[in-house]
Amino acid sequence: MKIKLKRILLPLLGIALASSLAACGNNASTTNAADPVNSTNSAKPTNSAKSPLVIYTNSASDGRGDWLKEKAKEQGFELQIVEGGGGDIANRLIAEKNKPVADVIYGLSTMNYEEFKAQDMLEQYKPAWADEVSDGLSDKDDYFHALVKQAILMIYNSTMYDENTAPKDWPDLWNDEQFHNKYDAPRTGDLGGGTVQATLAGILVRYQDPNGEYGISQEGWDAMKNYLKFGFYKAEGEDFYANLASEKTPLGPMFSSGIASREQQYGVKAGIVKPEIGVPFIVEQAAIVKGTKNLDSAKAFVDWFGSAEVQTEWSKQFSSMPANNKALENAAQDIKDLEASVKQQDIDWAFVNKNINNWVEKIQLELLP
Amino acid sequence: MTMERIRKYVTLGNIIGLIIGLFLTWFVVAFLVYPNLNLLKAVFWVNGTFSIEPIQKLLHSTRALKSLLNSFILAVSMVVTVNIIGIFLVFVNEYFDIKGSRLLRIGYYTTLVYSGIVLVSGYKFLYGEQGFITKFLSNMFPFFPAGWFHGYWAVIFVMTFACTSNHVLFLTNAIRKIDFQTVEAARNMGASSFYILRRVVLPVLQPTLFAITILLFLTGLGATSAPLIVGGTEFQTITPMILAFSKSPTSRDMAAVLAIFLGAATLILLIFLRKIEKKGNYISVSKVKSEIQKQKIGNKWLNALVHVLAYLLFIVYALPVLLTITFSFTDAYSISTSTLSWSHFTIANYRMLFTEADAYQPYIISIVYSAAAAILVVALSLTVSRFLHKYSNICTTALEYAMLIPWLLPSTLIALGLIITYDTPRWILANNVLTGTMWILMIAYVIVLIPFTLRMLRAAFFAVDSSLEDAAKSLGASTFYTFRRVILPIVLPSTLAILALNFNSHLADYDLTIFLYHPLFKPLGIAIQNATSGQTTADTQALGLVYSVVLMVISTVTLYLVYGRKSKA
């Protein structure tokens, strides 16, 4: 029995040890310098210039993260990217506020940054390019600054509908029977997402009422109830655009920079609904985390990343709509067209930020079917 | 635990016991009690007052109550169905003489390497709207509804066949401990096969069956993937809602209330089964055990029926896995339409996985984390089980229940509790800060594995006959020597199985990992999530399958290394 035990356990331990050594070996040279939390004497400016910047973001997929790492390296920035869903990244940042791991945040949306600002988690800094961004997109107190605008659109399968037969605005979806069960509706697990929350906000703010529940009139809640009642709920693992292409749900919400790559992947062009009231725009921002040990290089990085030059390239690579006006001028024509053709819905984001969690909770508890 | 009570241990015997006891007390307080209490405080004491508002809100939500009810229905149904199928599998493998049982066993073992969302997707290839069986049936019967695999029955079907892993591993270990001479003796005295099963075989299996039943109940309450994929809007369960609530700062209190409620329900079942457990004696009588010989089923028709059922189950188990592997070599079109053709065959997905610059690193990181966590938690739980087996007093009972705390909270909240508690130096950790270090993830992995590990190990310890231990002691063996040479060999098969399962369970974890991973060490779960969701430049559906197949390979290798060679020996 003894021999057997050894035979079984030893290889296992061997593997564990060998691989842990391998992992250490890979990183041993960088660990101490890299770990902003563990390095005790990183207050020395000489050290901070060398240690990598830890970037938190929800916008690193589709090769964005790798592209950024590579370009930043050419400028002398060593980046470490922590990526995840927007809600998860925001929760992690808030949980870590007494002991921040991140140096810089980019992506997410204004709502998240308002929350970070309220919790005193951000460093005040005015980047070199701050004046190239239109008023109202960045924070007026210089805690965060706009990088990318996302229009939150209703799109449709253009082989099934055209401008005249497609819905004109969101309420058509639930008021007009022909669209029932034809549009993608948010499931329990989707309600934390940025696109979904902006869609919900875009509908609810039309019914603002100081005496209503969470600032929304009963009429508004009835509208929301109908929106959710007549929607189609895809199963876990199904993709909205795949369903749009297969005509299962030819209608649904989509963020503007996600359209081009999906059209290419599925070979189906998306039509864009342009409601008279406008569409919600969420703004991806950049900010420096308060308590960073790398303040100087964080500032330098934000100056570089938000610059017209880098944002132009970012836009060309990932079809984003730059908030930086100089970058927008140089962006691809279809992005400029989109920017010019859809009107921005007038939304009081401070009001939305104050209430959105309660709205989502009410939807979870009472309104979802 | 007060110092006086701990002192009692000293007078009772040994100083090592005291040290271990102190260590366990520290561990329980530092990692199970303190961070979770701290989190609950943050969640419930808003502005310095305790509020019962979350409970009222939940009671007013028909959706929440209905989902909760569905979860309980699922849990209770699963306890019945999985036990039936699971016991049948184990008897086919170990007790009855079935032709080709070696092949069958491979099919039955697939759930060990194949679980969660992948497994349910595998089922969709067969039973989904475009699935092979659906297409076959609708060809036979023109009006057969394509969306038939939906709702309660679909969920219970998937969950039943997905959750037999514990039976296949632990019940097998238990059945091998049956003393064959007792079976023979019973037969010689004229007992029927059924009587032998009921009075000789089942009692020995009872502690393991109880442990498995508790886990099944918990699994049913916590079901996520199956209801989300095949449940539809008519059969929603509570866990997706708990997960969503736990990620929203304003709704966290409700996540905690719901999770505690589910945990409490499980604890009640646990206490109830423990009461029954205490009354019984589960050690087979003989000290010189003879190995079990497979029983031929006497009745010809019954024998044929059991064979047919065994092979049918084999097909149910094997087909989804085979299809998952096959479809991992195709593209999104084939996957979404469940069609196979040579023109859509590709290995591009695999190539992409292994040619990326730092593609191999997440594997190494996750393997190291999972292996280390699995070994640590097993070592810890062995110690605790030994304590629980040896002593029975108020301290050990408290210890046992404290070890089950992680069942009371969703993993998101456990992660947040660790971050907000250890983001400043605390004396209990010798003023070390955990937030932002590479240790916090390891600790979290260990914490969430404790209840399962302890529960299964405790069941294994019931098979340890204390007279063996006494014999070793009276021959002059030291406590440690007795443990190593007498007790460990008896519980070793289950221990190794737990080790392997624990290792596999965190290889691709996302929920816990996203909050705790160190920027330098990106684990596999994060890499997979980022590669398969929100990504558009790649074929995400195919990539998802490819990752699953790779994980299945890793899990299979682990099982083989840890467990497979043993079972052959």
Interface residues (C-beta under 8 A of the other chain):
Chain A: M1 K2 K4 L5 R7 I8 P11 L12 L13 I15 A16 S19 S20 A22 A23 N26 N27 T30 T31 A34 D35 P36 V37 N38 V54 A60 S61 D62 G63 D66 Q80 I81 V82 E83 G84 G85 G87 D88 I89 N91 R92 I94 A95 E96 N98 K99 P100 V101 R187 T188 G189 L191 G192 Y233 A235 E236 G237 D239 A242 S246 G258 S261 R262 Q265 N357 N358 V360 E361 Q364 L365 E366 L368 P369
Chain B: K57 L58 H60 S61 T62 R63 A64 I117 V120 S121 K124 S225 L228 I229 V230 G232 T233 Q236 P240 M241 L243 A244 F245 K247 S248 P249 T250 S251 M254 A332 S336 A357 Q361 I364 I365 I367 V368 A371 A372 I375 L416 I419 I420 D423 T424 V433 T435 G436 T437 R485 L488 P489 L492 L496 L499 I514 F515 Y517 H518 P519 L520 F521 I526 Q529 N530 S533 G534 Q535 T536 T537 D539 T540 Q541 G544 L561 V562 R565 K566 A569
